[in-house]
Amino acid sequence: MKKLVWTTMLRYILCWLIMHSGDLVLGSYGCLANGTTRSFLCLGSKVHQMPCHIPKNTTYVEIKLTQIILFPSRAMSSLHDLKRIMVSENGALQRIEAYAFANLTKLEEITITKSKSLVSMDRDTFWGLPKLRYLTISNTGLTVLPDFSKVQSAAFEFLFDLEENMHIEVIPSNAFEGLTSGTITTLRLTKNGITEVDKNAFNGTKIEKLFLMGNQQLKLIHNYAFLGAEGPLVLDISRTAISSLPENMLRRLKLLIATSVYSLRWLPNLEIFAELAQANLTYPSHCCAFKNFKKSKSEKNHLCNDSTIRNQEPYFFEEHCKDVIEVRCYPEPDAFNPCEDIMGFTYLRVLIWFISVLAVLGNFTVLLVLLSSRTKLTVPRFLMCNLAFADLCMGLYLLIIASVDVRTRSHYYNYGIEWQMGAGCGTAGFLTVFASELSVYTLTAITLERWHTITYAMRLERQLRLHHAFGVMAFGWLFSVLAALMPVMGVSSYMKTSICLPMDVETVSSQVYIMLLLFLNVLAFMAVCACYVRIYVTVRHPASVPDSADARVAKRMAVLVFTDFLCMAPISFFAISAALRLPLITVSHAKVVLVLFYPINSCANPFLYAFFTKSFKQDFFVLTSRLGCFKSRARIYRTETSSLHNGRLSSPKNSDGTLYSLGHVTHPH
C-alpha cells in the first residue's frame, strides 16, 4: 500500500516538473511510463509527435497539453491490454487519422476533450472496439459528427458524451448505428451547435436517456428521427429552440424535461403519452393538460403480483404497480394562470358577448350620429365623441377576449402561451388600458366643463371654446397612449394573465406604475365629486341665475359620471390590494369583476348621454331620413327645433352657442 502511494506521488511530481520546466523527461518526447500502474503519460509543450515505443502492457494512456498536430494511424495498435485513453487539452491537435483507435479488444474508455483545433476525424478512426463502454468527445472544433458505425461495441451498457462542440450543426441519418449492440444508457448531446436532427438519426439504437439540452439553436427534430430506434425513456430538450415534439417516440417516454424551451407552445395529443410519468415543462398552463389526464397502465412488473409489495416497497409500487398512470407535472399552475378557460364560467361567457356587442354597437352608433350631424360641433359634443370612442375601444377589447375564449375553449392550455405572448393579447391589453384611462380622463373633463359652464353662466367672456377642448383632450390622449404603452415597454406586462390586464407587480417599477394609475383614477373621482358639490351649491344658491337646461344636464351628467366611477370602484379596490401583494380575490373571481363591473359603463354611457336625449333622437332620425327611413319623424323634430329656435332667438346664451344639443334630456321610459 505504501509503495502504491509513493508511486502515485512520484508520478504527480514528475508531471508537474514536466509541465513547468520540461527538463525531466523520458527520452526526447516529454513522456513518462509507469510500470507499476501500467500507465503512459505524455505531458507538456515539448511533445510534438506521438511516441512510437509505448510499453505493450500499458492499460492507460494520457496525452495532455502537448503540441501534437496529427494523431497517426495505428498509433496504439500494439497495445492489446489498453483499457483507457485520455486525450486532453492538446491545443495544436488538428486531425486523428484512420484506425487510430482500432482493434483494441480490451479498450473500455476513450476521452477526447478540450482540443479546439481538432477539426477532422477519419471515418475509420474508431474500428473494432468490442468492450468500449464510455466515449466522450467534447470541446473540439469538429464540424461533422464522426463515423461510429464500425465501433461494434458489445458492452451491455454504453455511455456516450458529445458536448460543447459548437461547430457540429446536424445529427445525420444513422448517426449512431453500429456504435453498440447493447443499450445506450446515456446519450448526451448537450451544449453543441446542433440546429437539426435528421430523419432516422437514431436508427438501430436502444436508448434509455437522451439529453439534448443546451443546444440553443436546435429548432427541428424530424418527426421520424427515432424511426427504427427503441426509446428513449428519458428525454431532455431544455434550453433549446424546439417548437414541436416528434410524436413517434413519445409512446414509451416516461420522463420529459423541457424547461426554458420558450418556443414549445403546443403539446401533441395527450393520448400519445402512453407511459409518461413525469413532465418538467416551461409553462404552467401546459401542466393543466395533465391535471385530469389518467391512463390505464398497459403492463405491470411481475413483482406486482406479490401482495406485500405495497407495504414493503412503496416507491416501487407507486412507479410500477399502479393501475392508473397519473402524470406529475411541473411547474404547477399559479394564481395568475389557473387551469381554466379565459371565461371560466358559462354565465360569464354569455354575459361578455352580450356586453361587448352592446358596447360596440351602441358607441359606434353614437359616434356615427354625432360626427355626421349637421349641427354645429360644440365643446360638449366633442367631449362626448371622445368618451364614445374610449367606450368603443373597451367594447373591442371585450369582443377580442370573447372571441379567443370561444376559439380556445376546453383546450386553452395549448393556446394559452401563444395567446398571452402574442400580438393579440398585447393589442387587447393596450386597448383596455387606453380605453380605461381615456374614459376616466374624458369623464373628468366633462364634469369640469359642466361646472365651469354653470358657474360662469352669465360671463360670456369666460366660456370654454372648442380650441380649449382640443388642447385638453390632446393631453388626455397622450397620457392614455403612454399609460397603455408602459407594459409593452417592460413596465408590468400584459402577458401575465389570459385576460391581458397589467397584473405583473414583481418589480418596483411595475408596482409604482399600477399604483400611480390607481391613484390618478381616485384623484379624478375626488375631483368629480368636488365639482358636483359645487354645481349643486350653485344651482341652489338664490343669488345665481343658471340656465334651467344647464341644471337639468348637470343632474343627468351626475348620474352618468357616478355610474361610471361606481362601476370602477371594485376594480380599483382589488387592484390596489393586488399591487400591494395582498390579493383579496383570485384571477378566476377577478374575471367576474371584469365582466360584471369593468365594462358596464361602456354599454351604459350611450343610453345615459345619448339615446335618451331629444337632441340625439333628432340627429338620429335626421341621419336615417337621408337613407329613406323615418322621414315623418325627422320632419317632426325639424319643426320642433325650428319653433324652439324662433322662440328663444333673443337669448344671449343661445346666440353664443354654449348650450349643447344634449341639453334636453328626458327620462328613459
C-alpha positions as CSV (number, residue, x, y, z in Angstrom):
1,M,0.0,0.0,0.0
2,K,2.8,2.4,0.9
3,K,4.6,1.5,-2.3
4,L,1.5,2.5,-4.3
5,V,1.1,5.8,-2.5
6,W,4.8,6.7,-3.1
7,T,4.5,5.7,-6.7
8,T,1.4,7.9,-7.2
9,M,3.1,10.9,-5.5
10,L,6.2,10.4,-7.6
11,R,4.1,10.4,-10.8
12,Y,2.4,13.7,-10.0
13,I,5.7,15.3,-9.0
14,L,7.2,14.2,-12.3
15,C,4.1,15.5,-14.2
16,W,4.4,18.9,-12.5
17,L,8.1,19.2,-13.3
18,I,7.5,18.2,-17.0
19,M,4.7,20.8,-17.3
20,H,6.7,23.6,-15.8
21,S,10.3,23.0,-16.8
22,G,10.3,20.4,-19.5
23,D,13.7,19.3,-18.2
24,L,12.8,15.9,-16.6
25,V,11.6,13.7,-19.4
26,L,11.8,10.2,-20.6
27,G,13.5,10.2,-24.0
28,S,13.0,13.3,-26.0
29,Y,9.2,13.4,-26.1
30,G,8.3,14.5,-22.6
31,C,6.6,11.2,-22.0
32,L,6.7,9.0,-18.9
33,A,5.9,5.3,-18.5
34,N,5.0,3.9,-15.1
35,G,5.5,0.1,-15.0
36,T,3.7,-0.2,-11.6
37,T,0.4,1.3,-12.7
38,R,0.9,0.3,-16.3
39,S,0.2,3.9,-17.4
40,F,1.8,6.1,-20.0
41,L,1.7,9.9,-19.8
42,C,2.8,12.5,-22.4
43,L,2.6,15.9,-21.0
44,G,4.0,19.4,-21.9
45,S,4.7,21.6,-24.9
46,K,7.9,19.7,-25.9
47,V,5.9,16.8,-27.1
48,H,5.3,17.3,-30.9
49,Q,4.5,13.8,-32.1
50,M,3.1,10.6,-30.8
51,P,5.8,8.3,-29.3
52,C,6.5,5.0,-31.1
53,H,7.6,2.8,-28.3
54,I,4.8,2.7,-25.7
55,P,5.1,-0.4,-23.4
56,K,2.9,-3.1,-24.7
57,N,1.4,-3.9,-21.3
58,T,0.1,-0.4,-20.8
59,T,-3.5,-0.1,-19.7
60,Y,-3.9,3.7,-19.5
61,V,-2.6,6.3,-21.9
62,E,-2.9,10.1,-21.3
63,I,-1.9,12.7,-23.9
64,K,-2.2,16.2,-22.3
65,L,-1.1,19.7,-23.1
66,T,1.1,18.6,-26.0
67,Q,1.9,20.2,-29.3
68,I,0.9,17.1,-31.3
69,I,-0.7,18.1,-34.5
70,L,-1.6,14.7,-36.0
71,F,-2.8,11.6,-34.2
72,P,-1.3,8.9,-36.6
73,S,-2.9,5.7,-37.9
74,R,-2.5,2.6,-35.7
75,A,-0.5,4.6,-33.1
76,M,-1.8,2.2,-30.4
77,S,-2.5,-0.9,-32.4
78,S,0.1,-2.9,-30.4
79,L,-1.4,-2.1,-27.0
80,H,-3.6,-5.1,-26.6
81,D,-4.1,-4.6,-22.8
82,L,-5.1,-0.9,-23.2
83,K,-8.3,0.0,-21.3
84,R,-8.4,3.8,-21.1
85,I,-7.3,6.6,-23.4
86,M,-7.4,10.3,-22.4
87,V,-6.6,13.0,-25.0
88,S,-7.0,16.3,-23.3
89,E,-6.1,20.0,-23.7
90,N,-4.0,19.5,-26.9
91,G,-4.4,22.9,-28.5
92,A,-2.4,22.0,-31.6
93,L,-4.1,18.7,-32.4
94,Q,-5.9,19.1,-35.8
95,R,-6.6,15.6,-37.1
96,I,-7.0,12.0,-36.0
97,E,-6.3,9.5,-38.8
98,A,-7.9,6.2,-39.7
99,Y,-7.5,3.3,-37.4
100,A,-6.1,5.5,-34.6
101,F,-8.3,3.5,-32.2
102,A,-8.6,0.2,-34.0
103,N,-8.8,-3.5,-32.8
104,L,-8.2,-2.6,-29.2
105,T,-10.2,-5.5,-27.8
106,K,-9.9,-4.5,-24.1
107,L,-10.4,-0.8,-24.5
108,E,-13.3,0.4,-22.4
109,E,-13.0,4.2,-22.4
110,I,-12.0,7.0,-24.8
111,T,-12.0,10.6,-23.9
112,I,-11.1,13.4,-26.4
113,T,-11.6,16.8,-24.9
114,K,-10.6,20.5,-24.9
115,S,-8.9,20.3,-28.3
116,K,-10.3,23.3,-30.1
117,S,-8.2,22.9,-33.2
118,L,-9.3,19.3,-33.8
119,V,-11.5,19.7,-37.0
120,S,-11.1,16.3,-38.7
121,M,-11.5,12.6,-37.7
122,D,-11.3,10.0,-40.4
123,R,-14.4,7.9,-40.8
124,D,-12.4,4.8,-39.8
125,T,-10.9,6.3,-36.7
126,F,-12.9,4.0,-34.4
127,W,-12.8,0.4,-35.5
128,G,-13.4,-2.9,-33.7
129,L,-13.8,-1.9,-30.1
130,P,-16.0,-4.7,-28.6
131,K,-15.6,-3.7,-24.9
132,L,-15.9,0.1,-25.3
133,R,-18.3,1.4,-22.7
134,Y,-17.5,5.1,-22.4
135,L,-16.9,7.5,-25.3
136,T,-16.5,11.3,-24.8
137,I,-15.8,13.9,-27.4
138,S,-16.1,17.4,-26.0
139,N,-15.0,20.9,-26.6
140,T,-13.4,20.3,-30.0
141,G,-13.6,22.1,-33.4
142,L,-15.2,19.2,-35.3
143,T,-17.8,20.3,-37.9
144,V,-19.3,16.9,-38.6
145,L,-20.2,14.0,-36.4
146,P,-17.6,11.2,-36.6
147,D,-18.5,7.8,-38.0
148,F,-19.3,5.3,-35.2
149,S,-20.6,2.5,-37.4
150,K,-17.5,0.4,-37.1
151,V,-17.1,0.6,-33.3
152,Q,-19.3,-2.5,-32.9
153,S,-19.2,-2.5,-29.1
154,A,-20.9,-5.4,-27.3
155,A,-21.0,-3.7,-23.9
156,F,-24.2,-4.3,-22.1
157,E,-24.4,-0.6,-21.1
158,F,-22.9,2.3,-23.1
159,L,-22.4,5.9,-22.2
160,F,-21.7,8.5,-25.0
161,D,-21.0,12.2,-24.4
162,L,-20.8,14.7,-27.3
163,E,-20.6,18.0,-25.6
164,E,-19.6,21.6,-26.3
165,N,-18.7,21.0,-30.0
166,M,-20.1,24.3,-31.2
167,H,-19.4,23.6,-34.9
168,I,-21.4,20.4,-35.2
169,E,-24.8,21.5,-36.6
170,V,-26.5,18.4,-37.8
171,I,-27.1,14.9,-36.4
172,P,-27.4,12.9,-39.7
173,S,-29.3,9.8,-40.5
174,N,-28.0,6.6,-38.9
175,A,-25.6,8.6,-36.8
176,F,-25.2,6.0,-34.1
177,E,-25.9,2.8,-35.9
178,G,-23.2,0.3,-35.2
179,L,-22.0,2.1,-32.1
180,T,-23.2,-0.7,-29.8
181,S,-25.4,-3.7,-29.9
182,G,-26.3,-3.1,-26.2
183,T,-28.3,-0.3,-24.7
184,I,-27.0,3.3,-24.7
185,T,-27.9,4.1,-21.1
186,T,-27.0,7.8,-21.6
187,L,-26.6,9.6,-24.9
188,R,-25.6,13.1,-24.0
189,L,-25.6,15.5,-27.0
190,T,-25.5,18.7,-24.9
191,K,-24.3,22.3,-25.5
192,N,-23.3,21.7,-29.1
193,G,-24.1,23.9,-32.1
194,I,-26.8,21.4,-33.3
195,T,-29.6,23.0,-35.3
196,E,-31.3,19.9,-36.7
197,V,-31.8,16.2,-36.1
198,D,-32.3,14.4,-39.4
199,K,-34.7,11.6,-40.3
200,N,-33.6,8.2,-38.9
201,A,-30.9,9.8,-36.9
202,F,-31.2,7.3,-34.1
203,N,-32.0,4.3,-36.3
204,G,-30.6,1.0,-35.0
205,T,-30.1,2.1,-31.4
206,K,-31.6,1.3,-28.0
207,I,-31.6,4.5,-25.9
208,E,-32.5,4.8,-22.3
209,K,-31.7,8.5,-21.7
210,L,-31.2,11.1,-24.3
211,F,-30.0,14.6,-23.4
212,L,-30.2,17.4,-26.0
213,M,-30.2,20.3,-23.5
214,G,-28.3,23.4,-24.2
215,N,-28.4,23.3,-28.0
216,Q,-29.8,26.8,-28.2
217,Q,-30.0,26.7,-32.0
218,L,-31.8,23.4,-32.2
219,K,-35.1,24.1,-33.8
220,L,-36.1,20.8,-35.5
221,I,-36.2,17.2,-34.5
222,H,-37.5,15.3,-37.6
223,N,-40.7,13.5,-36.8
224,Y,-39.1,10.3,-38.0
225,A,-35.8,10.9,-36.2
226,F,-36.4,7.9,-33.9
227,L,-37.7,5.6,-36.6
228,G,-36.0,2.2,-36.1
229,A,-34.9,3.0,-32.6
230,E,-36.0,1.8,-29.2
231,G,-36.6,4.5,-26.7
232,P,-35.7,6.8,-25.2
233,L,-37.4,6.6,-21.8
234,V,-36.0,9.9,-20.7
235,L,-35.8,13.0,-23.0
236,D,-34.2,16.3,-22.0
237,I,-34.6,19.2,-24.5
238,S,-34.1,22.0,-22.0
239,R,-32.8,25.4,-23.3
240,T,-33.4,24.6,-27.0
241,A,-35.5,26.3,-29.6
242,I,-37.7,23.3,-30.4
243,S,-41.3,24.1,-31.3
244,S,-42.8,20.6,-31.6
245,L,-42.1,17.1,-30.3
246,P,-41.5,14.1,-32.6
247,E,-44.7,12.1,-31.9
248,N,-43.5,8.7,-32.9
249,M,-41.1,8.4,-29.9
250,L,-43.5,9.7,-27.2
251,R,-45.3,6.5,-26.5
252,R,-42.5,4.9,-24.5
253,L,-41.4,8.1,-22.9
254,K,-41.5,8.1,-19.1
255,L,-39.8,11.4,-18.3
256,L,-39.9,14.6,-20.4
257,I,-37.7,17.5,-19.4
258,A,-38.4,20.7,-21.4
259,T,-37.5,23.6,-19.1
260,S,-36.7,27.0,-20.7
261,V,-38.0,25.9,-24.1
262,Y,-40.0,29.0,-24.7
263,S,-40.7,28.1,-28.3
264,L,-42.5,24.9,-27.3
265,R,-46.0,26.3,-27.1
266,W,-48.1,23.4,-28.4
267,L,-48.3,19.8,-26.9
268,P,-49.4,16.9,-29.1
269,N,-52.5,14.8,-28.3
270,L,-52.2,13.5,-24.7
271,E,-53.1,10.0,-25.7
272,I,-49.7,9.7,-27.3
273,F,-48.0,9.9,-23.9
274,A,-48.9,6.3,-23.0
275,E,-46.2,5.7,-20.4
276,L,-45.4,9.2,-19.3
277,A,-45.0,9.5,-15.5
278,Q,-43.4,13.0,-15.1
279,A,-43.0,16.1,-17.2
280,N,-40.9,19.1,-16.3
281,L,-42.1,21.8,-18.7
282,T,-41.6,25.5,-19.3
283,Y,-45.1,26.9,-19.0
284,P,-47.6,26.2,-16.1
285,S,-50.5,26.2,-18.5
286,H,-49.2,23.0,-20.2
287,C,-49.4,21.2,-16.9
288,C,-53.2,21.9,-17.0
289,A,-53.3,19.4,-19.8
290,F,-52.1,16.6,-17.5
291,K,-54.2,17.7,-14.5
292,N,-57.1,15.4,-15.3
293,F,-55.2,13.1,-17.6
294,K,-55.2,9.5,-16.4
295,K,-54.4,6.4,-18.4
296,S,-54.5,2.7,-17.6
297,K,-51.1,1.0,-17.4
298,S,-50.5,-1.3,-20.3
299,E,-48.4,-3.8,-18.4
300,K,-47.1,-4.3,-14.9
301,N,-43.9,-5.7,-13.4
302,H,-44.3,-9.3,-12.4
303,L,-43.3,-8.4,-8.8
304,C,-46.6,-6.5,-8.5
305,N,-48.4,-9.9,-8.0
306,D,-46.8,-10.1,-4.6
307,S,-49.5,-8.8,-2.1
308,T,-46.9,-7.5,0.3
309,I,-45.0,-5.3,-2.2
310,R,-47.2,-2.2,-1.5
311,N,-46.2,-2.1,2.2
312,Q,-42.6,-3.3,1.8
313,E,-41.6,-1.3,-1.3
314,P,-44.0,1.7,-1.5
315,Y,-41.8,3.6,-4.0
316,F,-41.5,0.6,-6.3
317,F,-45.3,0.1,-6.1
318,E,-46.0,3.7,-7.0
319,E,-43.8,3.5,-10.1
320,H,-44.5,0.0,-11.4
321,C,-47.7,-1.4,-9.9
322,K,-50.5,1.2,-10.1
323,D,-53.4,0.5,-12.4
324,V,-53.7,4.2,-13.5
325,I,-50.9,6.4,-14.5
326,E,-51.0,9.9,-13.1
327,V,-48.6,12.4,-14.6
328,R,-46.6,14.6,-12.2
329,C,-46.1,17.9,-14.0
330,Y,-44.0,21.0,-13.1
331,P,-44.3,23.9,-12.8
332,E,-47.7,23.7,-11.3
333,P,-50.3,26.4,-12.5
334,D,-50.0,29.5,-10.3
335,A,-52.6,32.0,-9.1
336,F,-52.4,34.1,-12.3
337,N,-52.8,31.1,-14.6
338,P,-55.4,28.7,-13.1
339,C,-56.4,25.6,-15.1
340,E,-59.5,27.1,-16.8
341,D,-60.7,28.7,-20.0
342,I,-60.4,32.5,-20.4
343,M,-64.0,32.8,-19.2
344,G,-64.1,30.1,-16.6
345,F,-67.9,30.1,-16.1
346,T,-70.6,29.6,-18.6
347,Y,-72.6,32.7,-17.5
348,L,-69.5,34.9,-18.0
349,R,-69.1,33.5,-21.5
350,V,-72.7,34.6,-22.3
351,L,-72.5,37.9,-20.5
352,I,-69.3,39.0,-22.1
353,W,-70.7,38.5,-25.6
354,F,-73.9,40.5,-24.7
355,I,-71.9,43.4,-23.1
356,S,-69.2,43.6,-25.7
357,V,-71.7,43.6,-28.7
358,L,-73.9,46.2,-26.9
359,A,-70.9,48.4,-26.2
360,V,-69.5,48.2,-29.7
361,L,-72.9,48.8,-31.5
362,G,-74.0,51.5,-29.0
363,N,-70.9,53.6,-29.1
364,F,-70.4,53.2,-32.8
365,T,-73.9,54.5,-33.3
366,V,-73.2,57.4,-31.0
367,L,-70.0,58.3,-32.9
368,L,-71.7,57.9,-36.3
369,V,-74.7,60.1,-35.4
370,L,-72.6,62.9,-33.6
371,L,-70.0,63.1,-36.3
372,S,-72.4,63.0,-39.2
373,S,-74.8,65.6,-37.6
374,R,-75.1,68.9,-39.4
375,T,-75.5,70.6,-36.0
376,K,-72.5,72.8,-35.0
377,L,-69.8,70.9,-33.1
378,T,-69.8,72.2,-29.6
379,V,-67.5,71.5,-26.6
380,P,-69.9,69.0,-25.0
381,R,-70.4,67.2,-28.3
382,F,-66.7,67.0,-28.9
383,L,-66.2,65.6,-25.4
384,M,-69.0,63.1,-25.9
385,C,-67.3,61.9,-29.1
386,N,-64.1,61.2,-27.2
387,L,-66.0,59.3,-24.5
388,A,-67.8,57.2,-27.1
389,F,-64.5,56.4,-28.8
390,A,-63.0,55.3,-25.4
391,D,-66.0,53.1,-24.7
392,L,-65.9,51.7,-28.2
393,C,-62.3,50.6,-27.5
394,M,-63.4,48.9,-24.3
395,G,-66.1,47.0,-26.3
396,L,-63.5,45.9,-28.8
397,Y,-61.3,44.6,-26.0
398,L,-64.2,42.5,-24.6
399,L,-65.0,41.3,-28.1
400,I,-61.4,40.1,-28.6
401,I,-61.4,38.3,-25.3
402,A,-64.8,36.7,-26.0
403,S,-63.6,35.6,-29.5
404,V,-60.4,34.0,-28.2
405,D,-62.3,32.3,-25.4
406,V,-64.6,30.6,-28.0
407,R,-61.7,29.5,-30.1
408,T,-59.7,28.1,-27.2
409,R,-62.5,26.6,-25.2
410,S,-61.5,23.4,-23.4
411,H,-58.0,23.5,-24.9
412,Y,-56.7,26.8,-23.6
413,Y,-53.6,25.0,-22.2
414,N,-52.4,24.6,-25.8
415,Y,-53.3,28.1,-27.0
416,G,-52.5,30.0,-23.8
417,I,-48.8,30.7,-24.4
418,E,-49.3,31.7,-28.0
419,W,-52.2,34.0,-27.0
420,Q,-50.6,35.6,-23.9
421,M,-47.2,36.1,-25.5
422,G,-48.5,37.1,-28.9
423,A,-49.6,40.4,-30.5
424,G,-53.3,39.7,-29.9
425,C,-53.0,39.8,-26.1
426,G,-50.7,42.9,-26.3
427,T,-53.3,44.6,-28.5
428,A,-56.2,43.7,-26.2
429,G,-54.2,44.9,-23.2
430,F,-53.3,48.2,-24.9
431,L,-57.0,48.8,-25.8
432,T,-58.3,48.2,-22.3
433,V,-55.8,50.4,-20.5
434,F,-56.1,53.1,-23.2
435,A,-59.9,53.0,-23.1
436,S,-60.0,53.0,-19.3
437,E,-57.7,55.9,-18.8
438,L,-59.2,58.0,-21.7
439,S,-62.7,57.3,-20.3
440,V,-61.8,58.4,-16.8
441,Y,-60.0,61.5,-18.2
442,T,-62.9,62.4,-20.5
443,L,-65.5,62.0,-17.8
444,T,-63.4,64.3,-15.6
445,A,-63.2,66.8,-18.4
446,I,-67.0,66.6,-19.0
447,T,-67.6,67.3,-15.3
448,L,-65.2,70.2,-15.2
449,E,-66.8,71.7,-18.3
450,R,-70.3,71.4,-16.8
451,W,-69.1,73.0,-13.6
452,H,-67.4,75.9,-15.4
453,T,-70.4,76.5,-17.7
454,I,-72.9,76.6,-14.9
455,T,-70.6,78.6,-12.5
456,Y,-69.9,81.3,-15.2
457,A,-73.2,81.1,-17.0
458,M,-73.6,84.9,-17.1
459,R,-70.0,85.7,-18.1
460,L,-69.7,85.0,-21.8
461,E,-66.1,86.0,-22.0
462,R,-65.2,83.0,-19.7
463,Q,-67.0,80.4,-21.8
464,L,-64.9,77.5,-22.9
465,R,-64.2,77.4,-26.7
466,L,-63.6,74.4,-28.9
467,H,-59.9,75.1,-29.2
468,H,-59.6,74.8,-25.4
469,A,-61.3,71.4,-25.5
470,F,-58.9,70.3,-28.3
471,G,-55.9,71.1,-26.1
472,V,-57.3,69.4,-23.1
473,M,-58.2,66.2,-25.0
474,A,-54.8,66.2,-26.8
475,F,-53.1,65.9,-23.4
476,G,-55.6,63.2,-22.4
477,W,-54.9,61.1,-25.5
478,L,-51.1,61.5,-25.0
479,F,-51.4,60.4,-21.4
480,S,-53.7,57.4,-22.2
481,V,-51.4,56.2,-25.0
482,L,-48.3,56.4,-22.8
483,A,-50.1,54.6,-19.9
484,A,-51.1,51.8,-22.3
485,L,-47.6,51.6,-23.8
486,M,-45.8,51.1,-20.5
487,P,-46.4,47.3,-20.2
488,V,-45.3,46.9,-23.8
489,M,-42.0,48.6,-22.9
490,G,-41.4,46.3,-19.9
491,V,-43.1,48.1,-17.0
492,S,-45.5,45.4,-15.8
493,S,-46.8,43.1,-18.5
494,Y,-49.9,42.2,-20.4
495,M,-48.7,38.6,-20.7
496,K,-49.3,37.7,-17.0
497,T,-52.9,36.5,-17.3
498,S,-55.2,35.3,-20.0
499,I,-57.4,38.5,-19.8
500,C,-54.3,40.6,-20.7
501,L,-54.5,43.1,-17.9
502,P,-51.2,44.6,-16.5
503,M,-51.2,42.4,-13.3
504,D,-47.5,41.8,-13.1
505,V,-46.2,43.5,-9.9
506,E,-43.0,41.6,-9.5
507,T,-40.7,44.7,-9.9
508,V,-40.8,48.0,-8.1
509,S,-41.3,49.9,-11.3
510,S,-44.4,47.7,-12.0
511,Q,-45.8,48.4,-8.6
512,V,-45.2,52.1,-9.0
513,Y,-46.9,52.1,-12.4
514,I,-50.1,50.3,-11.2
515,M,-50.3,52.4,-8.0
516,L,-49.9,55.6,-10.0
517,L,-52.7,54.8,-12.4
518,L,-55.0,53.8,-9.5
519,F,-54.0,57.0,-7.6
520,L,-54.8,59.2,-10.6
521,N,-58.2,57.4,-11.0
522,V,-59.1,58.0,-7.4
523,L,-57.9,61.6,-7.7
524,A,-60.2,62.0,-10.7
525,F,-63.1,60.6,-8.8
526,M,-62.5,63.1,-6.0
527,A,-62.3,66.0,-8.5
528,V,-65.7,64.9,-10.0
529,C,-67.2,64.7,-6.5
530,A,-66.0,68.2,-5.7
531,C,-67.3,69.6,-8.9
532,Y,-70.8,68.2,-8.4
533,V,-70.9,69.5,-4.9
534,R,-70.1,73.0,-6.3
535,I,-72.6,72.6,-9.1
536,Y,-75.3,71.7,-6.6
537,V,-74.5,74.7,-4.4
538,T,-74.5,77.0,-7.4
539,V,-77.9,75.7,-8.7
540,R,-79.4,76.0,-5.2
541,H,-77.9,79.4,-4.4
542,P,-80.6,82.1,-4.8
543,A,-78.1,84.8,-6.0
544,S,-77.2,82.9,-9.1
545,V,-79.4,82.5,-12.1
546,P,-78.2,79.5,-14.0
547,D,-80.0,78.3,-17.1
548,S,-82.5,75.6,-16.4
549,A,-81.2,73.5,-19.2
550,D,-77.7,73.6,-17.7
551,A,-79.2,72.5,-14.3
552,R,-81.0,69.6,-15.9
553,V,-77.9,68.5,-17.8
554,A,-75.9,68.7,-14.6
555,K,-78.3,66.3,-12.8
556,R,-78.3,63.9,-15.7
557,M,-74.5,64.0,-16.1
558,A,-74.1,63.4,-12.4
559,V,-76.0,60.1,-12.9
560,L,-73.7,59.3,-15.8
561,V,-70.4,60.1,-14.1
562,F,-71.2,58.5,-10.8
563,T,-72.4,55.3,-12.6
564,D,-69.0,55.1,-14.3
565,F,-67.0,55.6,-11.2
566,L,-69.1,53.3,-9.1
567,C,-68.5,50.6,-11.7
568,M,-64.8,51.2,-11.4
569,A,-64.7,51.1,-7.6
570,P,-64.5,47.3,-7.2
571,I,-61.7,47.2,-9.8
572,S,-59.7,49.9,-8.1
573,F,-60.2,48.3,-4.6
574,F,-59.0,44.8,-5.6
575,A,-56.3,46.2,-7.9
576,I,-54.8,48.3,-5.1
577,S,-54.7,45.2,-2.8
578,A,-53.0,43.1,-5.6
579,A,-50.4,45.9,-6.2
580,L,-49.5,45.8,-2.6
581,R,-49.2,42.0,-2.9
582,L,-52.2,41.4,-0.6
583,P,-54.6,39.9,-3.2
584,L,-58.1,39.6,-1.8
585,I,-59.5,37.6,-4.8
586,T,-58.2,35.1,-7.3
587,V,-57.9,35.6,-11.0
588,S,-61.0,33.4,-11.5
589,H,-63.0,35.8,-9.4
590,A,-61.3,38.8,-10.9
591,K,-62.8,37.8,-14.2
592,V,-66.3,38.0,-12.7
593,V,-65.5,41.6,-11.6
594,L,-64.0,42.3,-15.0
595,V,-67.2,41.3,-16.9
596,L,-69.8,42.5,-14.4
597,F,-68.4,45.9,-13.4
598,Y,-65.4,46.9,-15.5
599,P,-67.3,47.4,-18.9
600,I,-70.8,48.2,-17.6
601,N,-70.2,51.9,-18.2
602,S,-69.1,51.3,-21.8
603,C,-72.5,49.9,-22.7
604,A,-74.5,52.2,-20.3
605,N,-73.0,55.5,-21.4
606,P,-74.6,55.6,-24.9
607,F,-78.0,55.3,-23.2
608,L,-77.3,57.8,-20.4
609,Y,-75.8,60.6,-22.5
610,A,-77.2,59.9,-26.0
611,F,-80.1,57.6,-26.7
612,F,-82.4,59.1,-24.1
613,T,-81.8,62.7,-25.2
614,K,-84.2,64.6,-27.5
615,S,-81.3,66.2,-29.3
616,F,-79.7,62.8,-30.1
617,K,-83.0,61.4,-31.3
618,Q,-83.4,64.4,-33.6
619,D,-79.9,63.8,-35.1
620,F,-80.5,60.1,-35.4
621,F,-83.8,60.5,-37.3
622,V,-82.4,63.2,-39.5
623,L,-79.5,61.0,-40.4
624,T,-81.7,58.0,-41.2
625,S,-84.1,60.2,-43.2
626,R,-81.2,60.7,-45.6
627,L,-81.3,57.0,-46.2
628,G,-85.0,57.0,-46.8
629,C,-86.1,55.9,-43.3
630,F,-88.2,57.6,-40.6
631,K,-88.8,60.7,-42.8
632,S,-92.0,61.7,-40.9
633,R,-90.3,61.5,-37.5
634,A,-87.4,63.6,-38.9
635,R,-89.9,66.2,-40.2
636,I,-91.5,66.5,-36.7
637,Y,-88.1,67.0,-35.0
638,R,-87.2,69.7,-37.6
639,T,-90.4,71.5,-36.9
640,E,-89.9,71.4,-33.1
641,T,-86.4,72.6,-33.4
642,S,-87.4,75.5,-35.7
643,S,-90.1,76.6,-33.3
644,L,-87.8,76.4,-30.3
645,H,-85.1,78.4,-32.1
646,N,-87.5,81.2,-33.1
647,G,-88.9,81.4,-29.6
648,R,-85.5,81.7,-28.0
649,L,-83.8,83.8,-30.6
650,S,-83.3,86.7,-28.2
651,S,-81.4,84.5,-25.7
652,P,-77.8,85.6,-25.5
653,K,-76.7,82.1,-24.4
654,N,-78.2,80.6,-27.5
655,S,-76.5,83.1,-29.8
656,D,-73.2,82.2,-28.1
657,G,-73.8,78.6,-28.7
658,T,-72.7,77.4,-25.2
659,L,-75.7,75.2,-24.7
660,Y,-75.2,71.9,-26.4
661,S,-77.8,69.9,-28.2
662,L,-77.9,67.2,-25.5
663,G,-79.3,69.7,-23.0
664,H,-82.9,68.5,-23.5
665,V,-82.6,65.3,-21.5
666,T,-85.6,63.1,-21.0
667,H,-86.0,60.3,-18.6
668,P,-86.0,56.8,-20.1
669,H,-89.3,55.1,-20.1
